[in-house]
Amino acid sequence: MAQYIATPSWLGRFFTRIKHVAIEQERLVVHFRGAPARTFLIKDFYNYSILKNRLFSAKINLCDSSNTSISFLNKSQANALNTALNTRFSALLEQKVNNAKISLKRYALDEFLRDSSIKTLNNDVFLLTKQYAKSTSVWQQHLSPSSIKFLNILSTTPNTIAQLRHKYEKKQLTLKNDFFNQVESNPLTTEQRLAVIRDNDKNLVLAAAGTGKTSVMVAKSLDLIACNIAKPEQILVLAYNKTAANELKERFIERATHAKLHTKAPTILTFHALGLKLLQSAKKPIELSKFATDPVQLNSWLTGWVSKKIQTEPQFLKAFVDLLHEPIDIFSFKDNAQYERYVRDNEYRSLAGHKVKSYQEVLISNWLHLNCVPHSYEVNYHFSQGAELSGQYQPDFYIPQYDIYLEHFGIDRQGNTRADIDKKHYNEQIAFKRKLHKQNGTTLLETFHYNWVEGKLEQALAKQLKQHNVELTPLSNDEIFHTLNNSGQLQQGIDKYIKCLQAIRVEQLSNKQIAQRIKQSGIKNYQQYANLLVQIHDAYINELNAQSAIDFDDMIIQATKAIVSGDFNIVWSHILVDEFQDISSARMAFINAILKHGNGIRFTAVGDDWQAIYRFSGGNLALTTRFNELVGSHSLTMLQKTFRYNNSISDVAGRFVMQNPEQYKKQISTHTQVTTPQVILLDDLYQGTKSIEMKVQQSISTIQKNDASASIAILSRYRYMLNSVQQHLKDKKHTNSLYFWTLHSAKGLEADYCIIIGFEQGKLGFPSDNQNNVLVEALLPEQDEFTHSEERRLLYVGITRAKHKAYLIADPYACSAFVKELVNDNYPIQIASTLFNKSQLKQRECSTCSDGLIVPKTGQYGDYYSCTNTQICETKLRVCKSCTGPSIDKNTYSQCVDAECKTQHPICEKCGREMRKRKSKHGEFLGCSGFALKEDNCKNTRKMNV
Ligand SMILES: Nc1ncnc2c1ncn2[C@@H]1O[C@H](COP(=O)(O)OP(=O)(O)OP(=O)(O)O)[C@@H](O)[C@H]1O
């Protein structure tokens, strides 16, 4: 029932349609004649309303959102109504102040101010402070002294979000000082403490190697339990693998006992174990497919499936053969280096067994083979060629049965060439070759890059061969299948598609996404690939269904579905995830589902973007480096003090990994300081001959002499190299404990000394040039552009396993790009072999291709040097007679590349052989050393000193 009513003044009746204004409970209601009433909630007013007295009436100005005025009211009634209104407002304001006190305490003083509480705090506290600031004197007239005191404190002390959080952290640091001092075997650092205290909705703890991530996870769980914020069963800790999960459990129990906390451990699981647990409790089928645990079974199933398709579906067969190699358009390469890398990283082996140099050549060779046309690749032209062509002329293909040569020219319809090729010169060479064949009466067939671009390469081939009456007899599907099988290409294809299948599963790609990703990678005929992959994926899913089983990816995918459909009661209040830098998109989707369907769960990700090394199994580093964008707003804590290794190791490893601008910048400090370099670069030669095994043995002996009980880990990019060293060391006596780790398996481990082997160039080198093929790359999580970025992080992981010293054993002749960088960029390392002198490394760089190296070789005609990039670079250099270094041929002489030697030896400008000093009656002269040969002799002579 309304208590206070104001009606219009007698004059007001002529000017307003207001019938009366009344306070009805917590509302002010204006009733109109012939129109609906308007209601104002008093609690929404931002200030006291103001009464304005006029001559014959009064007006009330409300402080609502539109500053409404109610005019022409009876003066005395309006006065009483306004007083009552402001009394109500005061009471509500007192309530608001109380609310503000409660909210502030609850959301910002008693706990870490979370992002999700900011809105409440804005409404309850900050808005009130702003309003108070604007009308301080009026509010002070109406409010109680305690409210005024509170508002005064609020408006005079800094209280931005950051300041409130800082205040909370400071208080907690003091309150929990004893706990932090004792929770681990050593007192936690301030940054570790902050990582424990910060309890935002989402938290990222970004660490470096050896900074005590495990200590933080354990301390955080213990703190939550000790402070009664969470019960052990409300805390879920997710570890990357079983070993890490067990270690965390053990550490937790040990530290809880030490802190005299009688508590059980939180739920500590791997992602898969969690998936399994959820599916079990949701009563979903959880039979694990044999494919999940036995790669051989998966391989043999896919081989069987593909073989059947190949033998029964000609379309599938054609697609499979066409796609044995990825159709990349070489005209899309920006420079020679990109082209060289493409050739080096891809082996083009045709069905006929020829190792050719490009995708288009492989298509030609395959087509000839599939049509029963025997052919050879790059054999010498049968006639003398003249001087226009350098080196021996070798047409691309030769069909001996019909004496036909075939050249595939890399030009478009306008005669344009690849970006790195001199168009004019290339076209001149084409013209010359045509002329040469004409002169010698040999048949030259020609195909072009543009034939392929236009999808007519096979047509062009068929047409010309038919014109020359070459018999074309297509192989039967059965025969093709056997060719594929016998050449090993069937298995190669299967291996590739298994990797693709794994990437599709772990990335949870839809059919559309598969096509999109392949298209983005620049692969031509992407749709053909997508179709093939979709068929394989569908067949795989059908097979799992037929087995009534799931695989490891399914464990996560199905568990995510179970969460989304509410089949599981989520009890967790806190989730902590370790090794977050290697989390896959599927795992993140799983966590997101839990967060979304749980009740205010707080999520902490602990990781080190410098140690992301599992992209090949779905690790998506972007989730760490773009956490804010992809995961959400969060509190970031950096752990930058490392306890494992010294400043020397830290300087080298940190500088090395930070070359990649995509990695977070961190200022690492170390617990231990040294004054001399503790990263040592050794060559892999033992008594002049390459022997990694002996070199490791030697290094172990050196360590043993100084530190007989130290642990030593031998690390390698590849298992096979480790096995060989392990085998070699089997019978040797050591006092030290020896460990053998691949760089991937070394994650999370440590040893006093580390010996890292296998630094060399090439497919099995380090960094490995054996990149995934383009197709698998396209399907894997996106990766940053920096060259060898993942391999770089792998070396970081390797070096930072060492507590005292890291030895790097490297091949000085096939020098790894990483070693070149360490040497050339003056990293603070100890270089223990003169073979890594900068000038020597420079001398061994190939002057023809972009990153090849000149290495010594012995052939049937003696010693020489050749380039390591054998697939693309045919550079061969003679040995300098003075210093045995490599010597580069000019026109009439060959000059040693050694800056200190630079000796020039005369050579024959006609055939390139050595020139020798001879005497005649006219005096001394130079004569070609091929003078007296039976065949291919050269009688060239010239004056001395020319
Ligand atoms: N506050 C501390 N004071 C002294 N030692 C510490 C402290 N915190 C951790 N440590 C020690 O530092 C070493 C490295 O810790 P931990 O293994 O947790 O590091 P990590 O960050 O997980 O390293 P990585 O990422 O390389 O695996 C351990 O021996 C640990 O006991």
The ligand as an ORCA input file, in Angstrom:
! r2SCAN-3c Opt
* xyz 0 1
  N      62.847    -22.998     -4.623
  C      63.763    -23.942     -4.890
  N      64.974    -23.918     -4.303
  C      65.910    -24.839     -4.579
  N      65.713    -25.855     -5.436
  C      64.523    -25.922     -6.077
  C      63.496    -24.983     -5.823
  N      62.436    -25.306     -6.621
  C      62.802    -26.399     -7.307
  N      64.043    -26.766     -6.988
  C      64.805    -27.891     -7.555
  O      65.092    -27.603     -8.923
  C      65.157    -28.807     -9.666
  C      64.280    -28.659    -10.895
  O      62.941    -28.704    -10.516
  P      61.830    -29.367    -11.443
  O      62.280    -30.698    -11.894
  O      60.521    -29.230    -10.751
  O      61.945    -28.344    -12.622
  P      61.105    -28.242    -13.907
  O      60.731    -26.811    -14.033
  O      59.999    -29.245    -13.913
  O      62.209    -28.573    -15.009
  P      62.086    -29.138    -16.494
  O      61.073    -28.301    -17.197
  O      63.420    -28.974    -17.062
  O      61.682    -30.561    -16.376
  C      64.705    -29.919     -8.740
  O      65.835    -30.601     -8.289
  C      64.011    -29.183     -7.594
  O      64.079    -29.865     -6.369
*
